[in-house]
Amino acid sequence: MRNIRKCLWLFVIALMFIPQFSSAQKAKITLEDLFKKGTFRSRSVYGLTSMNDGEHYSAYNTKNQVAKFKYASGDEVSVLFDPSEFMKTNEGIKEFGGYQFSPNEDKMLIETKNDYIYRHSYTSVNYIYDLKSKTLTPLSKNGAQMNATFSPDGNWVSFVRDNNIYIVNLTNFEETQITTDGLYNNIINGAADWVYEEEFALTTGMQWSPDSKKMAFYRFDESKVKMFNMTMFENKLYPENYTFKYPKAGETNSVVSIHTYDLGAKTTTKMDVGPETDQYIARIFWTTNPNQLSMLRLNRLQNKIDIMLADATTGNSSILYTETNKYYVEEPNDNYLTFTPDGKSFIITSEMDGNKHIYLYGMDGKLIRQLTKGTNEVTNIYGYDAAKKVVYYSAYDNSPLRKAVYSISTNGGNPTKLSEKEGSNSANFSTGFKYYIHFHNSMNTPTLVTLHNNKGKLIRTLEDNAKLKERIAEYDMPTKENFTFKTSENVELYGYMVKPFDFSSDKKYPVLMYQYSGPGSQSVQDNFRIGWDEYLATLGYIVVCVDGRGTGGRGEAFKKMTYGQMGLYESTDQIEAAKYLQTLSYIDGTRIGIWGWSYGGYMSSLCLFKGADVFKMAIAVAPVTNWRYYDSIYTERFMGLPQDNGLGYDSNSPINHVDKLKGKLLLVHGTADDNVHVQNAIELIEKLVQSGKQFDLMLYPDKNHGIRGGNTTMHLYTKLTNYVKENL
């Protein structure tokens, strides 16, 4: 009896122990978590647009409706647009792609059936939604549209179709064609050619004047730009040949002209951009004067920028501001130039003192004052509050790893730091700058979305990702830490290291290095991410990333030292990083690999060849293999013309170093990559074959530079994982 009771007691104890033991078992990261389930995807606030009163904003709610929210309380005031209501009819919305308000917010432009062309460009079937009558009217019944935009008075919408510009009168939906010479692969009106879209991020080629009486637009003559051909297989018996204009380094670019269309006179006027045609007009902006258009002109080498002012009626122009640089001028974006509403000054960013900062100039072109200084380079301007004479912006936070939100008065003085938490910080300001929605994350903190007033005071939390934190706690999560080291040239470099959750300094671990390394890029930052790095760490690998010379956040000299010789310092620093890792007691120095995508693929293949005694293997996804194959704007910005710098172009091209290969190489490319053409892979393959070097290859049919769609991403990372496991 005693023994039976003892056995029963032991059995009860065992039953009590089993669930405790089971609850202690944590899950491990899987590829499905990363690329199918989105297990570690942070929640945020999407589709956010500040409304005119500055007290409300619109955003997508949990039902994917466009809703109106109150800044101060976060309460959902009303549903502005419910796509599901219009999916019930045959002629209603089938796919909701986005929205924009008319200037007075009585209408919405609803995008449907978005069909992407390249990275930014796409066509849509657009509707005008009347918020009062709740009616939906097709913008045009004559085909899909591009770049649809309201005029400032809300009475017109402009768009591009088949390379021509149209405007629609919203009182009667009468459609008027204002250009007629548009022709595929020849003339583009109101949109960008491939290289302007990709390298200047020019998303539209039309700008309405402030008084809605004129429209300024780009005209691209790409008739002399050479064609690039891609075979599109698409499961067809006879695959089709897709051709588009792609100017490679040193080759002929589009001739760009700027025009204005007068809605009243129905006349078009060409702006004077100077006699040179081999140049760039990176942006156009209307000044506060509705008859004055500014144009940002860059020379072909991109080491000189002019801000030009043109009379929109006559086309006559003059130069307001000029800046030159011995290397290159940073490419202007939508936030590069701000004209103050009083018409007396303008605000720009420049690297003229060796770091990127904000400057205030008068409309006479003379400097009033430099607003920001020091090593905390400016990364983005959010806007200018004319009432308070304050500029809101983001900049580094005493480290290239961290960014903060700041404000500074145009009257001078020191900047005010608005964000409090260290890590990656950004903001979205309300109309009138009374509030801003703040986005924060750090290495160990997923996205935190909060509302603040313009002094930085916290009002409330919109999203803290508490559920994601709970989910993460259920996993055996690898540890990620930042580090620095000095190269043999005494250059301090920043890196991060992801270690297995059960890491022991008494063990020896193989290492896979990841990098991108492109000019001004940054891969090592204090931000949150759970991805393939962490998955590999669960398999027993240490993943390391180092930002070498040429990357951003450390001033102009550090970034631009790679000018004219891309690949030289970058590959040297990655090889040095691998050699540093070999000195660490817990690293297996005979098992170090490297991988990257695009510029990173260029670097990983180059490092495998040049560092043949250091790297055991490399994976190169969509790599550039010779800068002569890449586009004009990007390549020439950092390398000059190949006609002037042949040695710089060739000396660090992977195709010229294949004879040094000793380790294992996996080359991956999408056959429909319009950005880094599969030609790069083909040329490298031929060089490897003729050198008698064995390698591995994976081509993804009809996939572009992102190599995604359907099961593609899952297949790709399964392939990459297996290659690492088999060869490292």
N, C-alpha and C positions, 0 to 999 in steps of 0.2 A: 504493500500500500504506500509506504514511504517512498519507494523507488518510483511508483507510478506517479505520485504527486510531484516528485522531483522532476520527472520527465515532463509532466504537464507544465510545471513552472518554467522549465527551460524552454518548452515550446512557446509559451506565452511571451517570454523574453525575446525569443527569436522573431516572433511575429511583430513585436514592438520595434525590433531592430531593423527589420527589412524596409519599412517605409522610410525610416530615418536614413538608411543607407542609400535608398533610391533617390530621395530628395537631394542628396549630396552630389549626385551625378549630374554634371552640367553638359549641355549640348556643345557640339563642335560646329564651327562655321562650315557650310557647304557651298558649292558653286550654285546650287539651286537657291540658297538664301540670297546670294549676291545678284544673280542674273535672271531669276524667274520670279521669286517671291517678293523681292524688295524688303527683306526682313529688317534691314538696318537703315532703311530710308527715313530721313528726318522729315517731319511734317513742317510746313511753313505757311505763309500767307501768299496766295497766288492771285494773279490777275488784278493786282492792286492799282487803283487810280484815284488820286485825290480829286475831290469835287470842287466846284468853283467857290463855294462858301468857306472852304478851309476847315469846316467843322465835321465834314463827312467824307467818307471814301467808299469806293465800290471795290468789291472783290468777289471771288467765287466762294459760295458757302458750301456746306457739306453735301448739298444736293446738286452741285455743279450749276447752280443758278447764279446769275449776276445779282448781287444784293447790295443794298446801301447800308453802311454801318456808321455809327456815331463814334468819332475819335475818342471823346472824353470817357464814354462808358463801355464802348465795344458792342453795344446793343445793335442787333439787326433791325433797322428801321423799316425796311420794305424790300420786297423782291422787285428788281427793276426789269429783269428779263429771265424767262424760264424757257430754255430751249425745248424741253419736253412737250410744251404746249403746242409747238409748231412742228413737231415731228409726227403728229397724228394725221396730218393731211398729206395727200400725194405730192403736192407742190410745196410742202413745207420744208423745214430744215432737216437734212439727213445727217449732217456732221457739223457740229458747232466748233468753229476754229478760233474765235476771238471776237473782241468788240472794241469800239472807240466811241466816245461821246461827241456830239456836235458841240461847238463852242458854248452855246447857251444851254446845253444839256436837255433839250426838249426831244432830241432824237438820238438813236444809236446806230452805228454802222456795224452790222452783224456779218462776220466772215463765216462762210461754210465751204466745205469741200476744198480745203487747202491742199494744193498740189505743188510740192516743193520742186524747184528747178535746180538750185545750187544751195549753198549754205544759208543764205538769207532770203533769196528770191523765191517767190511762189505766186501762183494764181489762186484766186478765190471766186466763188459765186457769192456776191455781196447783196445784202438786203438793207433797207432803211426801216428801222423800227421806230414808230411814233409812240413815245412814252405816254402821251395823253389818250390817244385813241386806241392804243394797243394793237395797231395794225402793222403788218409787215409787207413791204413793197420791194420787188426786185430792183436793184440799182440799174441794171441793164438786162435786156433780154437777148442781147446780141453776142453773148459769149462771156467767158470768165474774164476777170480783171486782175490787174496788178497795182499795188501801191495806192489803193483808194484812200483819199484824204478829204476831209471837210475843209472848205474855205473858212477863214476867221469869222465871217459873218453868218456862217451856217447855211447859206443859201445854195451853195454849190458843192459838188463832190467831183474831184478830178481822179482819173485813173489811166492806166496804160493797157492797151490791148494790141497785140501784134506789132509791138514797137512804135505805136502811135499814141498820142495823148488825146483823151476825150474829157469833156466836162458835162455834168448833168445838172440841170436846173431843178432843184428839189420842189419848186412850186408846181411844176407840170411834168417833171421827169423827162423833159426834152433833152436829147443827147446831141452834143456838138463835137465834131472831130476838129481838132485845132492843128494837127500835123498830118501830113499825108505821105511823107517819103520813107516811113519806117519799113524796114525790110530785114528779115532774118539773116544773120551773118553779114550784115551790110550797114544798116543805119538803125540806131536805137535812139528813141526820144523818150525822155521822162524816166528812164531806168538806167542802171549801170551795166557796163560790160563785165565780163567774168573777172578780170583782174582788179578793177575798181571795187567790185563787190567783196572779193575775197580779202584784199590787202588794205583797202581804206574803209572797209565795213560800210560802204555807201549803200544804204538800203532803199533810198528813193532818189530820183533825179528831178523832183519837182518841189518848188517852194512857193506858197501863196504870199503875196504882199500883205502887210498888216491891214490894209483897207479893203482887201479882197478884189481890187480892181485889176490887178495884174498877177501873172504867174511867171516865175522864172523856171527854166528847165534846162537840163543837159541834153546835148545832142552828141552821140558817139558815132563817128564815121570809122567803122572797123573794116572797111572794104579791103584794106591792104594788110590787115593782120592775118598771119598764117593760120591755117586750119589745123586742129588736132583731131585725130580719128580714134574712135573707140568702137569695138565690136560689142553689140548688145545681143546676148544669146537668147535669153527669155524663153527657153524651151521651144524655139522655132526651128523648123527644118532648114531654113536659110536665115541665119542670123543677120540682123540689120547693122548698118554702119552709121554711127552717130558722130556728127562733126560739129565742132564749135570753135570759135576764135579764141586762141590762147597765145598771148605774146610771151615767148620765153626770153631769158636774159639776153640782152643785146639785140633783140629782134624788134620789128616794127610794132609800135603801139597804135591804139586808136587815136585819131585826131579829135580832140574834144572842144566843143564850142558851147557857149552859154547864151541863151536867148530869153527874151521876155515876151509874153503874149498879153496884149491889152484887150480885156473883155469888152470894153465899150467900143473901141475903134476897130476891134477884130483884126489887129495888125501884130506882126511879129518883128522884133528888133534884136539884132545880134549885138552882144556885148563885146567890147574891145578887151581881149585878154593878152594883147601883145602880138608881135609878128611871129614869134616862135611857135611852132606847132608840136615839137617834140618835148612836151611838158605835161604837167598834171594840174588839174583843177580839183583839189581834194574835197572841197566843200564850198557851198554857197549859203549865205545867210542874209536876210533882209535886215537893214538897220532899223532904228525907230522911225526913220524917214521912209514913208511908203513908196518913195520914188528912188530910193538909193539901195543898191544891192552890193553886198560885199562878196568877194571871191578869193579863195585861198589858193594861190598859185605856187607850185613847186617846180623847180627845174628837174630835168631827167635824173640827175644824180641825187636829188633830194637833199642837198646840203644848203639850199637857199629857199626861203619861203617869203612870199609877199602877200600882205593883205591889201587887196585892191578894192576901190570903191567905184561903182559904175552908176551913171545916170540911166535909170531903167527906161526912159523915153528915147534918149538919143544913142545910148550905148557907149558914150564917152567915159573913159575911166582914168583913174589916177592911183598912185601907190600911197597907201596910208602908213604901212609899216613893213620893214624888211629885216630879216634875221638870217645870218649865215652860220655854218658850223663846219669845222674842218673834217668831221666825219659825216654825219647826217642829222637832219632835223627829225625829231619824233613825229610820226604820222599824226596829222590833225584828226580829231574825232568830233562828235557832235557837241562835246563840252569844251572844245578848245577855245572858242571865242564867245564872249558875252558882251553885248552892247548894253550899257546902263540905260534905263528908261528915260532919264533926263536928256539923253542925246549928247552928253558932254564927254563921255569916256568909254573905254572898253577894257575888258579883263581877258588875259590870256595866261597860258602856262608856258614855261620855257626852261631849258636846261642851261641857260647862258652863264650861270655862276657855278656850274659843275654838278648841280642837283636840280631836279625838276621842281619849280616853284611858281607861285602866282604873282602876276604883275598887273599893275593898274596904269593905263596909258590914257592921255587925253586924245580927243578927236583931231588934234593937230599932229598926232604921231609921236609926241614927246612923253617920256616916262614921267609919271607922277610919283609912284613909289613901288618898290618891291614889297609885296605883302607878307610873304613867308620866306624863311631862311633856314639854314642848318642842314643836318643830315636826314631829317624826317621828310623825305621827298613826298610831294603831293602825288596822289594816284588818281583822284577823280574830284571834279567840282560838282556838287549837288545843285547849287543854285545861288542866286544873288537876291537878298532881301533889300530892295531899294528903299523901303521905309526906314529901316534901321541901318542901312549902309553896311551890311554884313554879308560875307561870303561863307557858305557852308561847304565843307570839303572833307575828303578822307586823305590820310597820309600815314606814313609809317610811325610806329610808336616806340621810338628809341631802339629799334631792332628791325632788321629786314624780315623777321619772322612774324611780326605783329603789325596790325593796322588799327587805327582809331578814327573816330569822327571828331572834327574840329570846326570851330568858327573863328573868323577874324574880321575886324572892322577895316573897311577901305580907308578909314582915316588914320590908320597906323596902329601900333601897339602889338602886344603879344597875342598869340592864338589862345583860344580857350578850348580845352579838351572836354568834349561832351560825353564821350563813352567812358565807362568806369572799369569794365572788366577787361583783363588782358586776353588777347587772342586775335581773332579776325572780326572786325566790326564794320558794318555798313549801315546806310540809312536811306529812307524814302520820306521826303518832306512833303507836308501838306501845302496846298495852295495858300500863299500868304505866310508860310513858314512858322505858323503857330505851334504845330506839332511835327513830330517825325516818328515813323515806325522804325525801330532799331533791330537789326539782325546781328546776332552774336553767336559765335561758336569758337571752340578752342580744341586742343588735342584730345581732351577728355570730356568735352561738353558738346552734345549735339545742339542743333539750332535752337536758340532762344529768341523769341520774337516779343518785343516789348514796345509800349507806347510812352513817349516822353514829350515834355514841352521843349521849346527851343532853347531853354537853359540847361537841358539835360536831365531835368527832374523826372523820375519814373512816375508814371500815372497808373499803368496797369500792365499785366502780362497777357499777351495774346496766345502764345504757344510756348510751352516749356518742354515738350517732348518727354513727359513723365513716363508714358507707356513704353517709349523706346528705351529709356533708361532701365526700366524693369525688365524688358526683353533682353537687353545686353547683359544684365546680371545673371541671366539664366545660361549664359555661354561661358566656356573657358576662353576668355578673351586674351589674346597676346598683348604684350606691353609695348608701347611706342615711346621713344624718348629722343630728344634732340641732342646733338653733340657738335663739337667743332674740332678741327685739327689743323695743323700747319703743314704745308707741302715743303718739299726740299728747297723751293724758291722762297720760303718764308711767307707764303700767302695763306691767310686763315680762311678756311672754307666751312660752310654750315652744312649739316646733314641730319637726317633722322635714321633711326634704327628700330625695326620691329622685331621683337624677340618672342619665341614661343612662351606660352603662359607658364610652363614648368621649366623655364630657362635655368641652367646651372653653369656657373663659370668654370666648373670642372670638366665640362664636356667640350667637344669640338663640333662646330656647326658649319654646314655649307652656307654660302651666301649668294643671293641673287641681288644684284644692284639694278635699281631702276633710275632712269633720268630722262629729262627732256632736253635741257641744255640750250635751247634756242635763245637768241638775243633778247634780253629784257625779261625772260620768263622766270618763274619761280615755282619750284616743286616742293621746296622745304619751307613750310610755314606752320604757324601755330593754328591749325584748323582741324576740324573733325572729319574723319573719314574711316569707314570700315569697308575694305575692298579686297582685291586680290592679294595685296601685301599681307593682310591679316590671315587670309586663307592659307597662303603658303607657310606662314609661321606656325599654323596648327599642324602642318605636315613635317615640321622639324627644321625649317629653313629660317635663317635670319635674312630679312630684307632691308637693304640699305639704299638711301638716296642722298646724293651730294649735289649741291648747286655749285658748279665751277665758275670760272671766270667767263664773263659775257652775260651772266644772268642779272636779274634786276634787284632793286632795293638797296644798292650800295654805291650809288652815284654814277655819273656819266663815264668817268675814267675806267672804272671796273667793268662796266657794261660794254663800252665801245672799243675796248682794247682788242677785240676780235675782228675789228673792221678790216676788210680786205683779205682776211685769211681765216675764214670760218672753218672750224674743225680743229685747228692747231692747238690752241690753249684749252679748248673744251676737252679734247681727247687726252691731252696731257694730264689734266686735272682728274679725270675719271681713272686713268691708270695709276696716278699717285694715290687716289682714294683707295683703290684695291690694294696697293702696296702697304698703305697704312693699316688696312684691315688685317693683312697678313701678320702684322706685329702683335695683334691682340691674342691673348692666350686661348680664348674660347672660339676662335675662328680657324676652320680648316683651310689653310692658305692654298691648298691644291684644288679646292672646289669652289671657285668664285666665278659666277656668271654675270652677264649684264644684258638688259633688255630695254627697249624703248619703242615708241610709236612716232611716225612722221620724222621730225627733227631728231627725236630720240632713237628712231630706227637707224637713221643716218649715223648717229653717234655710236650706237651699240655695235654695228657692223665695223665701223672704223676702229673702234677700240679693240675688237676681237682680232683684227688684222695687225694693228700697230702694237698691241699689248699681248701678242701671241703667247708669251711666257707667263702671263699673269692670269688671263681669262681662259677658263676651261670651255665655256660655251657662250653663245649669244643668241638672242631672238631679236630680229629686226622686222617690225610691222610697218608696212607702207613707207619704207624709207626713201628719202632722196639719196641717190647714189652718185650724182654728179650735178653740181649747181648749174651747169649749162642747160640741164633739162627743166629747171624750175622757172617760175614766172618772173617777169621783168621787175615789177615794183618791189616785191620782197627781196629778191636776190640782189638787185643793184643797189638797194638801200644799204646793204651790209657789205657788198663786195665790189661795188663799182661795175663798170662794163667789162664783159669778158674780153672785148677787143683791147682794153687797156690793162687788164689784170689776169692774163692767161695763166700765169704761174699760181696765183692765189686760188683760182678756180680749180686747178688740176692737182695741186700738191696734196690736198687733203680729201680728195674724192675717193671713197671706198673702192671704186672700180680700178684704181691705180695702185692698190695695196693688197690685192687678192693673193699674190704669191707668198705672203707671210702667214696665211691661214694655217693654224695647227689644230684648233679646237673644233667643236661642233657648232654649226650654224643652221638656224631655222629662219627661212625667209618667207614672209606672209604678205600678200597683197590682194586687194580687190580689183577685179578686172575692169570695173567701171569707175575707177577713181579719177574724177575730173580735176583733182587738186594735185596730188603727187601721182603722176601717171604710172601705170604698170610698166611702161617703158623703162622706168628706173630699175625695176626688178629684172626685166628681160636683159638689159645691158649688163647688170651684175652677174646674172646667170651665165651669159656668154663668156665673160671674163673668167669666171670660176671654172667653167668647162675647159676652156683653152689652157688654163693653168693646171689642169689635172686635179682640181680640188673637189672633194665630195662635200655635199651639203644637203639640206632638207628643204622642201618647198611646199607651201600650201597656198593655192589660189582660191579666192571666193568669187564665183561667177556673178557678174552684174552688181557687185557691191561697190559702194563708193568709199571715200576716205575713212568713214566711220565704221565700216564693215559691220553693219547691223541689219536687222530685219528678220522677223520670224524667229527661228531657232539659231540664227547665225552667231549671236554673241555667246550663247551657251556653248555652241560647238567650238568657237574660237578659243575660249578660255579653257575648255577641256583639253583641246589640242596643246595649248601652251603649258598647261599643268603637266600633262603626260610627258612633254618634252623635257621639262625641268626635272621631273622624277627619274626619267631614263638617263639623263646626261649630266646631272649635277649631284 
